Each structure stands twice: as C-alpha cells, then as structure tokens.
C-alpha cells in the first residue's frame, strides 16, 4: 500500500453539524489529514440512527465530544475549542447557532482568523431561510426531479442524497479556498443552491429545454434474461457500430445516426429492452467487452468493493471507501480511525484544551458532558 497523501495534516476542524451535509464535508477534510473534532449532543448525532451506514462511513477519522451546547457552562469549552481550530462547521437552521453561542460573530471574537462554514437548507438570507426541508425537497425545488433519468421512465429520485452530498463537497471546496486565502471567512452554503447549481449545469436555464436533451436511448439501463440489470454506455458512433455487430437487426436506416436514434428513441428503447432479455448478463458483458462496447453490471457498493480495479487502486481500507484521488503517485487520504462512539474522546480533548481533572469531573457531574 502506498504512503497516503495527507495535505491537511495540522488543520483542526470543529464540526457542530449533524446528519449528512456537514459531516460529509468534514469527512473529506479528515480523510485528507485534518483533525476533526465532532461535537454532538449528549445523546449523540441523530444521524446515528437515521441512516447508520452513511453515519458510519462519513464519521471515520474523527474524534467525538458529547457536549450539551444548551448548558450555560458550555461556553468555556467552546471557546477553547474554537481558539485552537482553523475551521468551524455548523448545520443548524439560521439563528440556532447564535442562540447556542457558536455563531460566526461569537467564533470570530474567540478566533479572528477562523474559517466558519454554515450549511443550511436554503441559506442564511431570503424568504425561505427558515423553511424546513431535507434532500428530496431541495432537489425537487432546484429542478432535479423535473427530468427523467431513463428514456422511457418518469423522473425518480436517486438513492444518493444529491443535495446533501454535493453541498457537503462544495462546503469542503469553499473551506479549502478560504484556508488558501488566509484571511478567515464566513461561508454561507445553501443545500438548495447546491442542487440548483448541479441542475443548471446539467440542464441549463432555458424554459423550453428538451426534457430528453440529456438522455440517449442507447445510454441506459436494461434487464437481462437472468433478471440482472446492465448499463449500456453508447454515445459515440463507433460504439454503436460495434454494438450493431452483435445485434445486426438494429443496423437499419432509421437507427443509423444519433439524430435518427433519438427521433425513433421510443421504438429503439423498446427493441433494446427485448434484445437485452435474450441473453444473460454474463453473456452480454462478454460480448460487449470483446467488441469494445461500454457496458457495466448494476451492483451494490459492497459488490463493487471486491472488483480488482478498485483493489489495484487501493480504493478501500478497513471497510471504508477512501478519498477518490491520487496525488503524485500517492493515494489521497487514509483511514486512520473508525467511527467514534458519542463522546468517546471527550476526556482526552478536554485534557488537550488545558482542563484539569477536577474541571473535567465537574463537567461530567453537572451533565455538561455525556459519558461514552
């Protein structure tokens, strides 16, 4: 295994966020070497029970402190946490961080050079700033469910929380840009706008856009005779010509160009559905690979993790997927620790912050901190 690329070693992040977007952002930073302290409520981040697999994966490489931010004595701990950090992340509705005393203005007084990132559903300003929402709401409102994902099917949501994960990724990018600038910053990230950015990049802003402009009848998902699903990735003409060698009956004039295949897309898609069901997935994969036709089987992440390609690329470690970039021959990121229990590292973090045993015992005794 190659020596990992950890360019953020020495950067300390205090993450007050919960659920998906903020923890996903800080997981990227943690993978690349940053020290992330996850500050969660005494009962733990609710995300622990909502989608346990995602919580488990996006909170590796972090230490956990279970702190009651509503407790009057929490400020002494928060102040020391922020003073020693370069980055603060929060994911509350607008106004909540201020009530808890962990907002940007308060943090800037503690640490003038802090890079502070607020992640919210609709942003800190505007008529929707306090509107409740979750990923499916942001994606729908941004235009992400207006267009279908397959030629003959209605629009459907993805299994991936697109706005949450894209928003987290954009937050990580913005944090790194602010660190590079070196002036401290207040970053206001809207998950709605993150989804809108993706949708606008994909579909544009023309009211009269063709709802199938992004689709191709031969670039789709099809079922095989053994009930498995295959993806054909045929866009370029030479791939179509290679595929027609396998299915000569489709080599007719009305399917002879991309324009004609799209014009007759409904018929072509239905014929492809019938053709793909004449052989097993393994048979089609063998034929397509022999004839240079883009094809892949629809699998689960667990199945994908066993693929020799990902093994060769060192894509997993200790049961986790790793940051997907190599830098100068070194795999980006490493899995240095698993997912912490709520408050697992509270005591050691407090010692690092300079609190003595009597202080720490008092914090636990008065309910400010939860035992792990």
N, C-alpha and C positions, 0 to 999 in steps of 0.2 A: 504494500500500500504506500502511495506517495506521501511525502510530507505535506500537510494541509496548508492552504493559503488562508491566513487569518489577519487581514489588513486592519481590522478594527480592534485588535488587542490593545488594551489600555483605555478604551472608551467605556464609560459607565452609563448605563441606562436605567432609569427608574420608571417602571411601567405600572401605572394605576389602572389600566384598561382591563376589560373583561370580554367574554365571549370570543369573537373571531377577529375583527379587523386589527385592533391594536396589538393583541398577542401575535398575530401573523406578522405584523410589521416588525415587532421586536424579535421574533424568532429569526428573521432574516439577518438582523444585526447580530444576534447571538451566534448564529451559525458562522458568521464571518469574524468571530473573535471577541465581540463586545461582551462585557459583563452586564447581564441583565438581572435586575432585582425586581421580581414580580410582587407587587404589593396587592394582596387580595383581602377581602373581608374575612372576619374570624371564621365564618362557615365555609370559606373558600369561594373561588370564582364560580358563579352559577354555570358557566360553560363546562365545568367538570361533568355535569350530569346531562346536559342538553345533547351534546354530540361528543361522547367520550373519546372516540378515535381521533377526532380532529384536535380536541383539547390535548390529548396525549402527545400528538406529533408537534403541535405548534408551541409547546411549552418546554421542550427539551432544552438543555444547555442554559437553564435559568435557575436562580435561587428564589425561594418563596419566603415572604414575610406576611403573616396573617395579622393585619393591623386594623383596628376599628377607627376609621378616619372620622367618625362622628363623635368620638370620645374627646373631651376637652383637652386631655393631655397629649393627644397625638401630634400636636404641632412641634413639640421638642424633637420628636423622631423624624418627622417630615423635613424639618429644617436641616438636620444633619444629612439626611439622605440627599436632598436637593443640592446642598453645598458641595457634596463630593461627586456629583454627577455632571455629565456633559449634555445629557438628553433626558427629557421627561415626556412621557406619552400618557394621554388620558383619553377615555372614550365615553364620557358621560354626555347626557343632553346638555345643551347650553345652559349655563347658570349653576349647574350642580357642582362643578369643580370649585367655583367661587364660594359656595356655601360650605364646602368642606375645607376651604383654606389651602387648596392645592392648585389654584388657577395661575395663569401666566403672570399676572401682576405680582401676586404673592411670591411666586417662584423667582421672578426676576430680582426682587428685593433680597432674596436669600442668595442668589447666584446670578449676577448681571450678565454673564456670558452663556446662560442656559439656552439650549435649543429645545423649544417646547412645542409639542405637536398635539393638537386637539383633533380627534376623529369623531365626527358626529354624522347622523343620518343625512341632514340637509344643510349643514354648515352653521356657523355662528351668527349669521345675519339673514335677513329675508323673511317673507311671510310664513315660510314653512319651517323656520328654525327650531320650533318646539314640537313639530309634528312627530308622532311616534312612527316607527317603521322598522322593517327588517329587510334582509337582502331581496326577497321577492318583490317587495314594494318598490325599492329603489330601481331595480332592473326594469320593472313594468313601467314606472313613471318616466324612465330615461329613454324608452323606446326599444328595450331589449327583447320584449315579447310580442312585438308587432309583426315580426317576420319569421317565417318558418326556418327550421334547421335542416329539413329534408324536402325533396322535390314534391312529394305527394302528401305530405303530412302538415297538420296545423302547427302553429308555434307552440313550443313547450319549454318549460324551464329546464335548466341543466341541473345535474346533481351537485355541481360546484356552486358555492355561493359567490357568484361572479363579482358583485359589487363589494362584498366584504373582503375578498381576497385581492381583487385589483386595488381597492382602496388601501389595504394594508401595504401592498407593494409600492404604490405611489407614495405613501407616507414614508416608507423606508428610503426611497429615492430622494424625496424632499429633505429628509433629515440629513442624509449624506451630503446633499448640496449645501445645506446650511452649515454643516460642520466644516466643509471645504471653504466656505465664505469666511468663517471665523469671527462673526460679529454677534452671535446669539440671534435667535429668531423666534417669532411666534408663527406657527404653521396651522392653518385652519383648513382641514381636509373634510370634504363632504363626500359621503359614500354615493349619494345620488349623482353628484357631478362626476365621480369616478366612473360610474356606469354610463353616464351620458357621454363622457369622453370616448369610451370604448365604442358605444353605439354610433356616435357621429363619425368616428374614424372608419368604421366598417361600412356604414350606410349613407353617410353624407347628411346634408340638411335640406335636400330638395323635397318639397311636398309631394312631388309626382314621381318619386323614385320607384322603379320596378321592384315589387316585393320579392321577386326571384332573382334580382340582379346579382346576388352573391352566391346563387346556387347553380349547380350543373347536374343534369340527370345522371351523369356517369361518375360523379364525385359524391358518393352517397353510401348508405348502409343497406345491406341486403342479407336476407336469411338464406342459409344453405339447406341441403337436403337433410342434414343431421341436426337441424334446429339451431345451429350456431349462427352468429352474425359476422359478416365480413364488411370491411370498408374498401371500396374501390376509390383510388385517387387519380382518376383520369381527367386531366385538364388539357395538356399539350397534345397536339395532333399525332405525334409519333406514338404516344402511349395508346391512343385509340386504335391506330393501325395495328399495333401489336396485339391488342385485345381482340380485334376483329379476326385475327388469325386463329384465335381459339373459338370464336363464335361467328363463323362465316355468314350465317343467316342475318346478321346485323350489318353486314357490309353492303348496304343498299344506298341508293342515291339520297333519300330523304334524311339519312344519318351521316352524310359524307363530309360535313363540316360542323364546326362548333355552332355556328349560327343556325344551321338546319337541325342539329340535335336539340338545341334549345327550343326552336319553333315547334318541334314534334316531341317535346320533352315528356309529356304525359304518356304518350304511347311508348316511347323508348324506356321510360322508367318501369312501366308495367311489364314490358317484354324482358327487361333485365331481371325483374323480380322472378319471373318464371324460369329464365335461363339459370340463374344462380341456384335455384332449388333443384336443379338436375344433378348436382354433384355435391359431395361433402366439402366441408371447409378445408380439410387437408388436401383434397384433390385440387380445389381451386387455387390454394396457396402454392402448391407445387407447380401447377401450370403457369400461373401468373409470374412467379419468380423466375421460371425458366425462360419466359418470354419478355422480361423487363416491363412488367405491368405493376404499378404501385398497388399493393394490397396489404391489408393487415386484419388480424382477427380482433374482435372486440373482447377484451379480457378485463379482469379486475386488477387493481394495483398490486395485490398480493401475487397474482399470476405474472404480471409484468416484471416484478422484482426478481423473478427467477431467470429472466432472459439473459443469455450470455452477453448480449450487447451491454446491458446495464451492469453486469458483473465486471466486464472488462473496463468499464468506465468508472468503477467504484462508486456507483450511484446510491448504495445503501450502506449503512453501518449501524450495528446494534439494534436492528429492527426499525430504523428510521430512514426516510429518503433524505439525501443530502442536497445542499445548495447546488443548483444545476450548471455551474460554470467552472471551467478550468482556467487557470491563470499561469502562463509561462510554464506549462507542464505540471502544475500543482492543482489538485482538486480544491475548489473553493469550499471552505468550511469544514467542520469536523463535528462529530457527536461526542462531546466531552462529558456529558452527564445526561441522565434520563430526566423524566418529568418529576418535579418535586411534589411532595405532599404539601397540603396547606400549612404554611408556617414552618416548614421543615428547617429553614435556615435562619429563623428569626433571631435566635440567640447569637449565632456567630456573626450575623450582620451588625447587631447591636454592639457587640464587643469591638468590631472594626470601627464603628462610629464613635467609640470612646465611652460608652456607658459601662458602669461598673456592676458588679454582681448584685448589689443592693438595689440599684436602679432597675435592673432587669427583673429581679424578683418582684418588685413593686408593680411593674408593668403587667406582669402575668397575673398577679394577685388582684389588681383592680379591673381586670377584664379588657385592658387596652390591647393586649396581645393574646392570641389563642395558642394553646399548646398543640404541637403537631401530633 
